[in-house]
Amino acid sequence: MDELIIHQFSFIYMKKRHEQKLIILSIGLMIMFSIPISLLFNSEDKVLGYPMMLVYIFIIWIASIIISFVIVKKYDE
């Protein structure tokens, strides 16, 4: 019973280095989605028929999900 309770609340006690990685990821995302950086990809060019801005946003978004998953998965082990 005690193991179940400890396991349920183990997410609260994430290691500092994993927290730091997630904070760095959040700061990086704020920078990548900031207006000056995003405007670099605001062009008439298209990738597979999609505007460059849309492709940029989705690539950054998917990359952030994958990186977050890897960080949290390493913590779970």
PDB file of N, CA, C and O in Angstrom:
ATOM      1  N   MET A   1       0.826  -1.192   0.000  1.00  0.00           N
ATOM      2  CA  MET A   1       0.000   0.000   0.000  1.00  0.00           C
ATOM      3  C   MET A   1       0.874   1.260   0.000  1.00  0.00           C
ATOM      4  O   MET A   1       0.602   2.216  -0.727  1.00  0.00           O
ATOM      5  N   ASP A   2       1.931   1.246   0.831  1.00  0.00           N
ATOM      6  CA  ASP A   2       2.809   2.408   0.905  1.00  0.00           C
ATOM      7  C   ASP A   2       3.503   2.659  -0.422  1.00  0.00           C
ATOM      8  O   ASP A   2       3.697   3.807  -0.821  1.00  0.00           O
ATOM      9  N   GLU A   3       3.882   1.568  -1.116  1.00  0.00           N
ATOM     10  CA  GLU A   3       4.539   1.725  -2.421  1.00  0.00           C
ATOM     11  C   GLU A   3       3.617   2.420  -3.409  1.00  0.00           C
ATOM     12  O   GLU A   3       4.060   3.264  -4.188  1.00  0.00           O
ATOM     13  N   LEU A   4       2.341   2.070  -3.380  1.00  0.00           N
ATOM     14  CA  LEU A   4       1.371   2.672  -4.281  1.00  0.00           C
ATOM     15  C   LEU A   4       1.258   4.173  -4.017  1.00  0.00           C
ATOM     16  O   LEU A   4       1.232   4.970  -4.954  1.00  0.00           O
ATOM     17  N   ILE A   5       1.191   4.548  -2.769  1.00  0.00           N
ATOM     18  CA  ILE A   5       1.091   5.966  -2.420  1.00  0.00           C
ATOM     19  C   ILE A   5       2.352   6.705  -2.837  1.00  0.00           C
ATOM     20  O   ILE A   5       2.274   7.800  -3.393  1.00  0.00           O
ATOM     21  N   ILE A   6       3.508   6.122  -2.575  1.00  0.00           N
ATOM     22  CA  ILE A   6       4.774   6.758  -2.950  1.00  0.00           C
ATOM     23  C   ILE A   6       4.863   6.892  -4.461  1.00  0.00           C
ATOM     24  O   ILE A   6       5.290   7.933  -4.962  1.00  0.00           O
ATOM     25  N   HIS A   7       4.471   5.864  -5.194  1.00  0.00           N
ATOM     26  CA  HIS A   7       4.554   5.909  -6.657  1.00  0.00           C
ATOM     27  C   HIS A   7       3.598   6.953  -7.235  1.00  0.00           C
ATOM     28  O   HIS A   7       3.929   7.613  -8.219  1.00  0.00           O
ATOM     29  N   GLN A   8       2.424   7.107  -6.637  1.00  0.00           N
ATOM     30  CA  GLN A   8       1.461   8.077  -7.140  1.00  0.00           C
ATOM     31  C   GLN A   8       1.975   9.502  -7.009  1.00  0.00           C
ATOM     32  O   GLN A   8       1.689  10.341  -7.863  1.00  0.00           O
ATOM     33  N   PHE A   9       2.717   9.783  -5.970  1.00  0.00           N
ATOM     34  CA  PHE A   9       3.189  11.138  -5.723  1.00  0.00           C
ATOM     35  C   PHE A   9       4.660  11.322  -6.070  1.00  0.00           C
ATOM     36  O   PHE A   9       5.253  12.338  -5.707  1.00  0.00           O
ATOM     37  N   SER A  10       5.258  10.365  -6.762  1.00  0.00           N
ATOM     38  CA  SER A  10       6.683  10.474  -7.082  1.00  0.00           C
ATOM     39  C   SER A  10       6.956  11.574  -8.102  1.00  0.00           C
ATOM     40  O   SER A  10       8.084  12.059  -8.189  1.00  0.00           O
ATOM     41  N   PHE A  11       5.947  11.980  -8.876  1.00  0.00           N
ATOM     42  CA  PHE A  11       6.160  13.049  -9.851  1.00  0.00           C
ATOM     43  C   PHE A  11       6.478  14.372  -9.166  1.00  0.00           C
ATOM     44  O   PHE A  11       7.064  15.262  -9.782  1.00  0.00           O
ATOM     45  N   ILE A  12       6.102  14.509  -7.914  1.00  0.00           N
ATOM     46  CA  ILE A  12       6.366  15.741  -7.179  1.00  0.00           C
ATOM     47  C   ILE A  12       7.861  15.893  -6.921  1.00  0.00           C
ATOM     48  O   ILE A  12       8.378  17.010  -6.894  1.00  0.00           O
ATOM     49  N   TYR A  13       8.547  14.787  -6.734  1.00  0.00           N
ATOM     50  CA  TYR A  13       9.955  14.808  -6.364  1.00  0.00           C
ATOM     51  C   TYR A  13      10.850  14.550  -7.567  1.00  0.00           C
ATOM     52  O   TYR A  13      11.713  13.673  -7.518  1.00  0.00           O
ATOM     53  N   MET A  14      10.659  15.291  -8.633  1.00  0.00           N
ATOM     54  CA  MET A  14      11.490  15.155  -9.822  1.00  0.00           C
ATOM     55  C   MET A  14      12.890  15.664  -9.494  1.00  0.00           C
ATOM     56  O   MET A  14      13.055  16.638  -8.760  1.00  0.00           O
ATOM     57  N   LYS A  15      13.891  14.990 -10.050  1.00  0.00           N
ATOM     58  CA  LYS A  15      15.265  15.403  -9.793  1.00  0.00           C
ATOM     59  C   LYS A  15      15.504  16.800 -10.348  1.00  0.00           C
ATOM     60  O   LYS A  15      14.900  17.211 -11.339  1.00  0.00           O
ATOM     61  N   LYS A  16      16.402  17.518  -9.680  1.00  0.00           N
ATOM     62  CA  LYS A  16      16.689  18.899 -10.067  1.00  0.00           C
ATOM     63  C   LYS A  16      17.172  19.001 -11.504  1.00  0.00           C
ATOM     64  O   LYS A  16      16.784  19.927 -12.217  1.00  0.00           O
ATOM     65  N   ARG A  17      18.016  18.062 -11.948  1.00  0.00           N
ATOM     66  CA  ARG A  17      18.554  18.183 -13.307  1.00  0.00           C
ATOM     67  C   ARG A  17      17.463  18.019 -14.356  1.00  0.00           C
ATOM     68  O   ARG A  17      17.525  18.641 -15.416  1.00  0.00           O
ATOM     69  N   HIS A  18      16.456  17.180 -14.067  1.00  0.00           N
ATOM     70  CA  HIS A  18      15.341  17.034 -15.007  1.00  0.00           C
ATOM     71  C   HIS A  18      14.476  18.291 -15.004  1.00  0.00           C
ATOM     72  O   HIS A  18      13.999  18.725 -16.053  1.00  0.00           O
ATOM     73  N   GLU A  19      14.278  18.868 -13.832  1.00  0.00           N
ATOM     74  CA  GLU A  19      13.537  20.129 -13.764  1.00  0.00           C
ATOM     75  C   GLU A  19      14.268  21.214 -14.541  1.00  0.00           C
ATOM     76  O   GLU A  19      13.652  22.002 -15.259  1.00  0.00           O
ATOM     77  N   GLN A  20      15.590  21.245 -14.389  1.00  0.00           N
ATOM     78  CA  GLN A  20      16.387  22.251 -15.087  1.00  0.00           C
ATOM     79  C   GLN A  20      16.298  22.071 -16.598  1.00  0.00           C
ATOM     80  O   GLN A  20      16.230  23.052 -17.338  1.00  0.00           O
ATOM     81  N   LYS A  21      16.299  20.822 -17.057  1.00  0.00           N
ATOM     82  CA  LYS A  21      16.180  20.564 -18.496  1.00  0.00           C
ATOM     83  C   LYS A  21      14.839  21.052 -19.029  1.00  0.00           C
ATOM     84  O   LYS A  21      14.770  21.621 -20.118  1.00  0.00           O
ATOM     85  N   LEU A  22      13.777  20.830 -18.266  1.00  0.00           N
ATOM     86  CA  LEU A  22      12.458  21.282 -18.701  1.00  0.00           C
ATOM     87  C   LEU A  22      12.351  22.804 -18.673  1.00  0.00           C
ATOM     88  O   LEU A  22      11.675  23.395 -19.515  1.00  0.00           O
ATOM     89  N   ILE A  23      13.007  23.432 -17.719  1.00  0.00           N
ATOM     90  CA  ILE A  23      13.012  24.900 -17.671  1.00  0.00           C
ATOM     91  C   ILE A  23      13.776  25.462 -18.860  1.00  0.00           C
ATOM     92  O   ILE A  23      13.338  26.428 -19.484  1.00  0.00           O
ATOM     93  N   ILE A  24      14.926  24.853 -19.175  1.00  0.00           N
ATOM     94  CA  ILE A  24      15.704  25.294 -20.342  1.00  0.00           C
ATOM     95  C   ILE A  24      14.896  25.097 -21.618  1.00  0.00           C
ATOM     96  O   ILE A  24      14.925  25.947 -22.508  1.00  0.00           O
ATOM     97  N   LEU A  25      14.173  23.979 -21.714  1.00  0.00           N
ATOM     98  CA  LEU A  25      13.320  23.742 -22.881  1.00  0.00           C
ATOM     99  C   LEU A  25      12.242  24.823 -22.978  1.00  0.00           C
ATOM    100  O   LEU A  25      11.969  25.324 -24.069  1.00  0.00           O
ATOM    101  N   SER A  26      11.636  25.184 -21.865  1.00  0.00           N
ATOM    102  CA  SER A  26      10.596  26.222 -21.870  1.00  0.00           C
ATOM    103  C   SER A  26      11.148  27.571 -22.309  1.00  0.00           C
ATOM    104  O   SER A  26      10.520  28.283 -23.091  1.00  0.00           O
ATOM    105  N   ILE A  27      12.323  27.916 -21.802  1.00  0.00           N
ATOM    106  CA  ILE A  27      12.946  29.187 -22.198  1.00  0.00           C
ATOM    107  C   ILE A  27      13.294  29.162 -23.682  1.00  0.00           C
ATOM    108  O   ILE A  27      13.095  30.148 -24.392  1.00  0.00           O
ATOM    109  N   GLY A  28      13.818  28.025 -24.144  1.00  0.00           N
ATOM    110  CA  GLY A  28      14.130  27.891 -25.566  1.00  0.00           C
ATOM    111  C   GLY A  28      12.898  28.032 -26.440  1.00  0.00           C
ATOM    112  O   GLY A  28      12.953  28.647 -27.505  1.00  0.00           O
ATOM    113  N   LEU A  29      11.787  27.464 -25.994  1.00  0.00           N
ATOM    114  CA  LEU A  29      10.539  27.585 -26.755  1.00  0.00           C
ATOM    115  C   LEU A  29      10.037  29.021 -26.778  1.00  0.00           C
ATOM    116  O   LEU A  29       9.529  29.489 -27.797  1.00  0.00           O
ATOM    117  N   MET A  30      10.179  29.719 -25.658  1.00  0.00           N
ATOM    118  CA  MET A  30       9.775  31.130 -25.643  1.00  0.00           C
ATOM    119  C   MET A  30      10.589  31.923 -26.655  1.00  0.00           C
ATOM    120  O   MET A  30      10.060  32.797 -27.343  1.00  0.00           O
ATOM    121  N   ILE A  31      11.872  31.614 -26.739  1.00  0.00           N
ATOM    122  CA  ILE A  31      12.729  32.313 -27.703  1.00  0.00           C
ATOM    123  C   ILE A  31      12.363  31.925 -29.130  1.00  0.00           C
ATOM    124  O   ILE A  31      12.264  32.788 -30.003  1.00  0.00           O
ATOM    125  N   MET A  32      12.162  30.634 -29.372  1.00  0.00           N
ATOM    126  CA  MET A  32      11.864  30.166 -30.730  1.00  0.00           C
ATOM    127  C   MET A  32      10.513  30.680 -31.240  1.00  0.00           C
ATOM    128  O   MET A  32      10.345  30.904 -32.439  1.00  0.00           O
ATOM    129  N   PHE A  33       9.548  30.867 -30.328  1.00  0.00           N
ATOM    130  CA  PHE A  33       8.232  31.355 -30.735  1.00  0.00           C
ATOM    131  C   PHE A  33       8.100  32.875 -30.625  1.00  0.00           C
ATOM    132  O   PHE A  33       7.029  33.424 -30.885  1.00  0.00           O
ATOM    133  N   SER A  34       9.178  33.554 -30.240  1.00  0.00           N
ATOM    134  CA  SER A  34       9.114  35.014 -30.147  1.00  0.00           C
ATOM    135  C   SER A  34       8.942  35.611 -31.546  1.00  0.00           C
ATOM    136  O   SER A  34       9.303  34.996 -32.549  1.00  0.00           O
ATOM    137  N   ILE A  35       8.396  36.793 -31.586  1.00  0.00           N
ATOM    138  CA  ILE A  35       8.081  37.446 -32.860  1.00  0.00           C
ATOM    139  C   ILE A  35       9.311  37.638 -33.752  1.00  0.00           C
ATOM    140  O   ILE A  35       9.233  37.321 -34.939  1.00  0.00           O
ATOM    141  N   PRO A  36      10.442  38.141 -33.242  1.00  0.00           N
ATOM    142  CA  PRO A  36      11.580  38.353 -34.153  1.00  0.00           C
ATOM    143  C   PRO A  36      12.084  37.067 -34.813  1.00  0.00           C
ATOM    144  O   PRO A  36      12.426  37.065 -35.995  1.00  0.00           O
ATOM    145  N   ILE A  37      12.129  35.979 -34.047  1.00  0.00           N
ATOM    146  CA  ILE A  37      12.600  34.713 -34.622  1.00  0.00           C
ATOM    147  C   ILE A  37      11.546  34.150 -35.574  1.00  0.00           C
ATOM    148  O   ILE A  37      11.885  33.672 -36.656  1.00  0.00           O
ATOM    149  N   SER A  38      10.289  34.202 -35.188  1.00  0.00           N
ATOM    150  CA  SER A  38       9.223  33.675 -36.047  1.00  0.00           C
ATOM    151  C   SER A  38       9.129  34.432 -37.369  1.00  0.00           C
ATOM    152  O   SER A  38       8.835  33.837 -38.405  1.00  0.00           O
ATOM    153  N   LEU A  39       9.376  35.727 -37.337  1.00  0.00           N
ATOM    154  CA  LEU A  39       9.288  36.522 -38.567  1.00  0.00           C
ATOM    155  C   LEU A  39      10.384  36.173 -39.572  1.00  0.00           C
ATOM    156  O   LEU A  39      10.262  36.489 -40.755  1.00  0.00           O
ATOM    157  N   LEU A  40      11.450  35.525 -39.111  1.00  0.00           N
ATOM    158  CA  LEU A  40      12.484  35.065 -40.043  1.00  0.00           C
ATOM    159  C   LEU A  40      11.922  34.040 -41.031  1.00  0.00           C
ATOM    160  O   LEU A  40      12.424  33.904 -42.147  1.00  0.00           O
ATOM    161  N   PHE A  41      10.879  33.321 -40.614  1.00  0.00           N
ATOM    162  CA  PHE A  41      10.287  32.282 -41.449  1.00  0.00           C
ATOM    163  C   PHE A  41       8.999  32.740 -42.126  1.00  0.00           C
ATOM    164  O   PHE A  41       8.295  31.928 -42.726  1.00  0.00           O
ATOM    165  N   ASN A  42       8.688  34.014 -42.038  1.00  0.00           N
ATOM    166  CA  ASN A  42       7.492  34.558 -42.665  1.00  0.00           C
ATOM    167  C   ASN A  42       7.827  34.960 -44.107  1.00  0.00           C
ATOM    168  O   ASN A  42       8.135  36.117 -44.392  1.00  0.00           O
ATOM    169  N   SER A  43       7.758  33.988 -44.991  1.00  0.00           N
ATOM    170  CA  SER A  43       8.084  34.260 -46.391  1.00  0.00           C
ATOM    171  C   SER A  43       7.052  33.582 -47.289  1.00  0.00           C
ATOM    172  O   SER A  43       6.192  32.832 -46.826  1.00  0.00           O
ATOM    173  N   GLU A  44       7.159  33.861 -48.555  1.00  0.00           N
ATOM    174  CA  GLU A  44       6.230  33.284 -49.529  1.00  0.00           C
ATOM    175  C   GLU A  44       6.618  31.857 -49.919  1.00  0.00           C
ATOM    176  O   GLU A  44       5.867  31.184 -50.625  1.00  0.00           O
ATOM    177  N   ASP A  45       7.780  31.393 -49.468  1.00  0.00           N
ATOM    178  CA  ASP A  45       8.214  30.034 -49.797  1.00  0.00           C
ATOM    179  C   ASP A  45       7.250  29.017 -49.204  1.00  0.00           C
ATOM    180  O   ASP A  45       6.635  29.246 -48.163  1.00  0.00           O
ATOM    181  N   LYS A  46       7.138  27.893 -49.893  1.00  0.00           N
ATOM    182  CA  LYS A  46       6.249  26.832 -49.423  1.00  0.00           C
ATOM    183  C   LYS A  46       7.028  25.527 -49.335  1.00  0.00           C
ATOM    184  O   LYS A  46       7.929  25.266 -50.133  1.00  0.00           O
ATOM    185  N   VAL A  47       6.664  24.715 -48.351  1.00  0.00           N
ATOM    186  CA  VAL A  47       7.233  23.388 -48.174  1.00  0.00           C
ATOM    187  C   VAL A  47       6.086  22.402 -48.296  1.00  0.00           C
ATOM    188  O   VAL A  47       5.191  22.370 -47.452  1.00  0.00           O
ATOM    189  N   LEU A  48       6.117  21.603 -49.343  1.00  0.00           N
ATOM    190  CA  LEU A  48       5.039  20.651 -49.629  1.00  0.00           C
ATOM    191  C   LEU A  48       3.678  21.343 -49.696  1.00  0.00           C
ATOM    192  O   LEU A  48       2.659  20.755 -49.335  1.00  0.00           O
ATOM    193  N   GLY A  49       3.667  22.569 -50.151  1.00  0.00           N
ATOM    194  CA  GLY A  49       2.429  23.315 -50.323  1.00  0.00           C
ATOM    195  C   GLY A  49       1.981  24.095 -49.100  1.00  0.00           C
ATOM    196  O   GLY A  49       0.968  24.792 -49.151  1.00  0.00           O
ATOM    197  N   TYR A  50       2.724  23.989 -47.989  1.00  0.00           N
ATOM    198  CA  TYR A  50       2.375  24.704 -46.763  1.00  0.00           C
ATOM    199  C   TYR A  50       3.297  25.907 -46.591  1.00  0.00           C
ATOM    200  O   TYR A  50       4.477  25.829 -46.931  1.00  0.00           O
ATOM    201  N   PRO A  51       2.781  27.007 -46.073  1.00  0.00           N
ATOM    202  CA  PRO A  51       3.627  28.186 -45.852  1.00  0.00           C
ATOM    203  C   PRO A  51       4.765  27.867 -44.871  1.00  0.00           C
ATOM    204  O   PRO A  51       4.614  27.054 -43.960  1.00  0.00           O
ATOM    205  N   MET A  52       5.895  28.526 -45.084  1.00  0.00           N
ATOM    206  CA  MET A  52       7.084  28.285 -44.274  1.00  0.00           C
ATOM    207  C   MET A  52       6.827  28.542 -42.788  1.00  0.00           C
ATOM    208  O   MET A  52       7.348  27.817 -41.941  1.00  0.00           O
ATOM    209  N   MET A  53       6.036  29.558 -42.463  1.00  0.00           N
ATOM    210  CA  MET A  53       5.735  29.881 -41.062  1.00  0.00           C
ATOM    211  C   MET A  53       5.015  28.720 -40.379  1.00  0.00           C
ATOM    212  O   MET A  53       5.340  28.365 -39.247  1.00  0.00           O
ATOM    213  N   LEU A  54       4.046  28.135 -41.060  1.00  0.00           N
ATOM    214  CA  LEU A  54       3.295  27.018 -40.506  1.00  0.00           C
ATOM    215  C   LEU A  54       4.199  25.810 -40.289  1.00  0.00           C
ATOM    216  O   LEU A  54       4.112  25.151 -39.253  1.00  0.00           O
ATOM    217  N   VAL A  55       5.058  25.517 -41.247  1.00  0.00           N
ATOM    218  CA  VAL A  55       5.992  24.395 -41.128  1.00  0.00           C
ATOM    219  C   VAL A  55       6.928  24.625 -39.944  1.00  0.00           C
ATOM    220  O   VAL A  55       7.177  23.704 -39.165  1.00  0.00           O
ATOM    221  N   TYR A  56       7.445  25.836 -39.804  1.00  0.00           N
ATOM    222  CA  TYR A  56       8.346  26.176 -38.690  1.00  0.00           C
ATOM    223  C   TYR A  56       7.658  25.947 -37.350  1.00  0.00           C
ATOM    224  O   TYR A  56       8.232  25.325 -36.455  1.00  0.00           O
ATOM    225  N   ILE A  57       6.440  26.442 -37.207  1.00  0.00           N
ATOM    226  CA  ILE A  57       5.717  26.310 -35.939  1.00  0.00           C
ATOM    227  C   ILE A  57       5.473  24.848 -35.600  1.00  0.00           C
ATOM    228  O   ILE A  57       5.669  24.442 -34.454  1.00  0.00           O
ATOM    229  N   PHE A  58       5.051  24.049 -36.572  1.00  0.00           N
ATOM    230  CA  PHE A  58       4.773  22.646 -36.296  1.00  0.00           C
ATOM    231  C   PHE A  58       6.038  21.842 -36.032  1.00  0.00           C
ATOM    232  O   PHE A  58       6.016  20.929 -35.206  1.00  0.00           O
ATOM    233  N   ILE A  59       7.134  22.151 -36.703  1.00  0.00           N
ATOM    234  CA  ILE A  59       8.387  21.432 -36.441  1.00  0.00           C
ATOM    235  C   ILE A  59       8.880  21.723 -35.024  1.00  0.00           C
ATOM    236  O   ILE A  59       9.288  20.806 -34.310  1.00  0.00           O
ATOM    237  N   ILE A  60       8.845  22.984 -34.615  1.00  0.00           N
ATOM    238  CA  ILE A  60       9.267  23.343 -33.258  1.00  0.00           C
ATOM    239  C   ILE A  60       8.337  22.701 -32.227  1.00  0.00           C
ATOM    240  O   ILE A  60       8.794  22.203 -31.198  1.00  0.00           O
ATOM    241  N   TRP A  61       7.057  22.716 -32.503  1.00  0.00           N
ATOM    242  CA  TRP A  61       6.074  22.135 -31.584  1.00  0.00           C
ATOM    243  C   TRP A  61       6.300  20.631 -31.414  1.00  0.00           C
ATOM    244  O   TRP A  61       6.334  20.137 -30.287  1.00  0.00           O
ATOM    245  N   ILE A  62       6.455  19.900 -32.517  1.00  0.00           N
ATOM    246  CA  ILE A  62       6.668  18.454 -32.453  1.00  0.00           C
ATOM    247  C   ILE A  62       8.002  18.140 -31.783  1.00  0.00           C
ATOM    248  O   ILE A  62       8.088  17.207 -30.985  1.00  0.00           O
ATOM    249  N   ALA A  63       9.040  18.907 -32.098  1.00  0.00           N
ATOM    250  CA  ALA A  63      10.347  18.690 -31.466  1.00  0.00           C
ATOM    251  C   ALA A  63      10.257  18.895 -29.956  1.00  0.00           C
ATOM    252  O   ALA A  63      10.870  18.148 -29.193  1.00  0.00           O
ATOM    253  N   SER A  64       9.503  19.893 -29.520  1.00  0.00           N
ATOM    254  CA  SER A  64       9.378  20.140 -28.081  1.00  0.00           C
ATOM    255  C   SER A  64       8.635  19.003 -27.381  1.00  0.00           C
ATOM    256  O   SER A  64       8.971  18.648 -26.251  1.00  0.00           O
ATOM    257  N   ILE A  65       7.647  18.439 -28.031  1.00  0.00           N
ATOM    258  CA  ILE A  65       6.922  17.303 -27.452  1.00  0.00           C
ATOM    259  C   ILE A  65       7.848  16.103 -27.319  1.00  0.00           C
ATOM    260  O   ILE A  65       7.850  15.433 -26.286  1.00  0.00           O
ATOM    261  N   ILE A  66       8.630  15.828 -28.348  1.00  0.00           N
ATOM    262  CA  ILE A  66       9.547  14.688 -28.318  1.00  0.00           C
ATOM    263  C   ILE A  66      10.615  14.885 -27.245  1.00  0.00           C
ATOM    264  O   ILE A  66      10.908  13.959 -26.488  1.00  0.00           O
ATOM    265  N   ILE A  67      11.196  16.073 -27.171  1.00  0.00           N
ATOM    266  CA  ILE A  67      12.227  16.345 -26.165  1.00  0.00           C
ATOM    267  C   ILE A  67      11.650  16.242 -24.757  1.00  0.00           C
ATOM    268  O   ILE A  67      12.293  15.681 -23.870  1.00  0.00           O
ATOM    269  N   SER A  68      10.458  16.769 -24.539  1.00  0.00           N
ATOM    270  CA  SER A  68       9.806  16.671 -23.225  1.00  0.00           C
ATOM    271  C   SER A  68       9.551  15.215 -22.860  1.00  0.00           C
ATOM    272  O   SER A  68       9.762  14.812 -21.716  1.00  0.00           O
ATOM    273  N   PHE A  69       9.103  14.435 -23.821  1.00  0.00           N
ATOM    274  CA  PHE A  69       8.836  13.016 -23.586  1.00  0.00           C
ATOM    275  C   PHE A  69      10.111  12.296 -23.174  1.00  0.00           C
ATOM    276  O   PHE A  69      10.101  11.503 -22.233  1.00  0.00           O
ATOM    277  N   VAL A  70      11.207  12.568 -23.873  1.00  0.00           N
ATOM    278  CA  VAL A  70      12.479  11.912 -23.555  1.00  0.00           C
ATOM    279  C   VAL A  70      12.943  12.294 -22.149  1.00  0.00           C
ATOM    280  O   VAL A  70      13.394  11.432 -21.396  1.00  0.00           O
ATOM    281  N   ILE A  71      12.838  13.554 -21.793  1.00  0.00           N
ATOM    282  CA  ILE A  71      13.265  14.005 -20.460  1.00  0.00           C
ATOM    283  C   ILE A  71      12.417  13.350 -19.376  1.00  0.00           C
ATOM    284  O   ILE A  71      12.955  12.847 -18.390  1.00  0.00           O
ATOM    285  N   VAL A  72      11.109  13.350 -19.545  1.00  0.00           N
ATOM    286  CA  VAL A  72      10.221  12.775 -18.535  1.00  0.00           C
ATOM    287  C   VAL A  72      10.373  11.259 -18.487  1.00  0.00           C
ATOM    288  O   VAL A  72      10.292  10.670 -17.409  1.00  0.00           O
ATOM    289  N   LYS A  73      10.589  10.622 -19.620  1.00  0.00           N
ATOM    290  CA  LYS A  73      10.766   9.168 -19.660  1.00  0.00           C
ATOM    291  C   LYS A  73      12.040   8.769 -18.919  1.00  0.00           C
ATOM    292  O   LYS A  73      12.045   7.768 -18.202  1.00  0.00           O
ATOM    293  N   LYS A  74      13.119   9.534 -19.079  1.00  0.00           N
ATOM    294  CA  LYS A  74      14.354   9.241 -18.345  1.00  0.00           C
ATOM    295  C   LYS A  74      14.129   9.390 -16.848  1.00  0.00           C
ATOM    296  O   LYS A  74      14.704   8.639 -16.060  1.00  0.00           O
ATOM    297  N   TYR A  75      13.312  10.337 -16.450  1.00  0.00           N
ATOM    298  CA  TYR A  75      13.009  10.526 -15.030  1.00  0.00           C
ATOM    299  C   TYR A  75      12.234   9.337 -14.490  1.00  0.00           C
ATOM    300  O   TYR A  75      12.440   8.928 -13.347  1.00  0.00           O
ATOM    301  N   ASP A  76      11.354   8.784 -15.294  1.00  0.00           N
ATOM    302  CA  ASP A  76      10.475   7.705 -14.853  1.00  0.00           C
ATOM    303  C   ASP A  76      11.237   6.410 -14.606  1.00  0.00           C
ATOM    304  O   ASP A  76      10.757   5.544 -13.875  1.00  0.00           O
ATOM    305  N   GLU A  77      12.416   6.263 -15.203  1.00  0.00           N
ATOM    306  CA  GLU A  77      13.169   5.004 -15.064  1.00  0.00           C
ATOM    307  C   GLU A  77      13.776   4.829 -13.715  1.00  0.00           C
ATOM    308  O   GLU A  77      14.434   3.820 -13.460  1.00  0.00           O
TER     309      GLU A  77
END
